[in-house]
Amino acid sequence: MPKPLKVEFMDVNKDGLKDAVFTFPIKTAVAFTVPDVDTELYLWTKVGKKQLAGYDIVKIKK
């Protein structure tokens, strides 16, 4: 699984909540995706000792 190069927290969709914006190395994270198409993204991660999972529909930018 690719590891993000950076994670930024910003209100992307203007709902007043900060969203996590992940930047991944292109070749490993989106090698089999099509640019500018909505894609299902699943995330499993660990923050400290707490395991987290998330799901969203994202648009891949290459």
Rosetta constraint file for C-alpha pairs under 8 A:
AtomPair CA 1 CA 28 HARMONIC 8.00 0.50
AtomPair CA 1 CA 29 HARMONIC 7.89 0.50
AtomPair CA 2 CA 24 HARMONIC 7.00 0.50
AtomPair CA 2 CA 25 HARMONIC 7.38 0.50
AtomPair CA 2 CA 28 HARMONIC 6.00 0.50
AtomPair CA 2 CA 29 HARMONIC 5.88 0.50
AtomPair CA 3 CA 24 HARMONIC 6.60 0.50
AtomPair CA 3 CA 25 HARMONIC 7.90 0.50
AtomPair CA 4 CA 22 HARMONIC 6.06 0.50
AtomPair CA 4 CA 23 HARMONIC 5.42 0.50
AtomPair CA 4 CA 24 HARMONIC 4.42 0.50
AtomPair CA 4 CA 25 HARMONIC 6.99 0.50
AtomPair CA 5 CA 22 HARMONIC 7.59 0.50
AtomPair CA 5 CA 23 HARMONIC 5.51 0.50
AtomPair CA 5 CA 24 HARMONIC 5.37 0.50
AtomPair CA 5 CA 25 HARMONIC 6.65 0.50
AtomPair CA 6 CA 22 HARMONIC 6.01 0.50
AtomPair CA 6 CA 23 HARMONIC 5.37 0.50
AtomPair CA 6 CA 24 HARMONIC 7.39 0.50
AtomPair CA 7 CA 20 HARMONIC 6.50 0.50
AtomPair CA 7 CA 21 HARMONIC 5.57 0.50
AtomPair CA 7 CA 22 HARMONIC 4.63 0.50
AtomPair CA 7 CA 23 HARMONIC 6.41 0.50
AtomPair CA 8 CA 20 HARMONIC 5.78 0.50
AtomPair CA 8 CA 21 HARMONIC 5.08 0.50
AtomPair CA 8 CA 22 HARMONIC 6.60 0.50
AtomPair CA 9 CA 18 HARMONIC 5.55 0.50
AtomPair CA 9 CA 19 HARMONIC 5.35 0.50
AtomPair CA 9 CA 20 HARMONIC 4.66 0.50
AtomPair CA 9 CA 21 HARMONIC 6.05 0.50
AtomPair CA 10 CA 17 HARMONIC 7.83 0.50
AtomPair CA 10 CA 18 HARMONIC 4.67 0.50
AtomPair CA 10 CA 19 HARMONIC 5.27 0.50
AtomPair CA 10 CA 20 HARMONIC 6.70 0.50
AtomPair CA 10 CA 21 HARMONIC 7.28 0.50
AtomPair CA 11 CA 15 HARMONIC 6.89 0.50
AtomPair CA 11 CA 16 HARMONIC 6.29 0.50
AtomPair CA 11 CA 17 HARMONIC 5.65 0.50
AtomPair CA 11 CA 18 HARMONIC 4.38 0.50
AtomPair CA 11 CA 19 HARMONIC 5.43 0.50
AtomPair CA 12 CA 18 HARMONIC 7.31 0.50
AtomPair CA 12 CA 19 HARMONIC 6.23 0.50
AtomPair CA 24 CA 28 HARMONIC 7.77 0.50
AtomPair CA 24 CA 29 HARMONIC 5.98 0.50
AtomPair CA 25 CA 29 HARMONIC 6.07 0.50
AtomPair CA 26 CA 30 HARMONIC 5.58 0.50
AtomPair CA 26 CA 31 HARMONIC 6.83 0.50
AtomPair CA 26 CA 62 HARMONIC 7.16 0.50
AtomPair CA 27 CA 31 HARMONIC 5.17 0.50
AtomPair CA 30 CA 60 HARMONIC 7.63 0.50
AtomPair CA 33 CA 39 HARMONIC 7.87 0.50
AtomPair CA 33 CA 60 HARMONIC 7.57 0.50
AtomPair CA 34 CA 60 HARMONIC 7.33 0.50
AtomPair CA 35 CA 59 HARMONIC 7.55 0.50
AtomPair CA 35 CA 60 HARMONIC 5.41 0.50
AtomPair CA 35 CA 61 HARMONIC 5.73 0.50
AtomPair CA 35 CA 62 HARMONIC 5.94 0.50
AtomPair CA 36 CA 59 HARMONIC 5.59 0.50
AtomPair CA 36 CA 60 HARMONIC 5.55 0.50
AtomPair CA 36 CA 61 HARMONIC 6.08 0.50
AtomPair CA 37 CA 59 HARMONIC 5.59 0.50
AtomPair CA 37 CA 60 HARMONIC 6.52 0.50
AtomPair CA 38 CA 57 HARMONIC 6.18 0.50
AtomPair CA 38 CA 58 HARMONIC 5.39 0.50
AtomPair CA 38 CA 59 HARMONIC 4.57 0.50
AtomPair CA 38 CA 60 HARMONIC 7.03 0.50
AtomPair CA 39 CA 57 HARMONIC 5.50 0.50
AtomPair CA 39 CA 58 HARMONIC 5.25 0.50
AtomPair CA 39 CA 59 HARMONIC 6.00 0.50
AtomPair CA 39 CA 60 HARMONIC 7.06 0.50
AtomPair CA 40 CA 55 HARMONIC 7.31 0.50
AtomPair CA 40 CA 56 HARMONIC 6.02 0.50
AtomPair CA 40 CA 57 HARMONIC 4.68 0.50
AtomPair CA 40 CA 58 HARMONIC 6.32 0.50
AtomPair CA 41 CA 55 HARMONIC 5.66 0.50
AtomPair CA 41 CA 56 HARMONIC 5.40 0.50
AtomPair CA 41 CA 57 HARMONIC 6.00 0.50
AtomPair CA 41 CA 58 HARMONIC 6.54 0.50
AtomPair CA 42 CA 53 HARMONIC 7.43 0.50
AtomPair CA 42 CA 54 HARMONIC 5.78 0.50
AtomPair CA 42 CA 55 HARMONIC 4.56 0.50
AtomPair CA 42 CA 56 HARMONIC 6.77 0.50
AtomPair CA 43 CA 53 HARMONIC 5.46 0.50
AtomPair CA 43 CA 54 HARMONIC 5.02 0.50
AtomPair CA 43 CA 55 HARMONIC 6.28 0.50
AtomPair CA 44 CA 51 HARMONIC 7.46 0.50
AtomPair CA 44 CA 52 HARMONIC 5.84 0.50
AtomPair CA 44 CA 53 HARMONIC 4.46 0.50
AtomPair CA 44 CA 54 HARMONIC 6.59 0.50
AtomPair CA 45 CA 51 HARMONIC 5.91 0.50
AtomPair CA 45 CA 52 HARMONIC 5.33 0.50
AtomPair CA 45 CA 53 HARMONIC 6.37 0.50
AtomPair CA 46 CA 50 HARMONIC 5.56 0.50
AtomPair CA 46 CA 51 HARMONIC 4.35 0.50
AtomPair CA 46 CA 52 HARMONIC 5.77 0.50
AtomPair CA 47 CA 51 HARMONIC 6.41 0.50
AtomPair CA 47 CA 52 HARMONIC 7.33 0.50
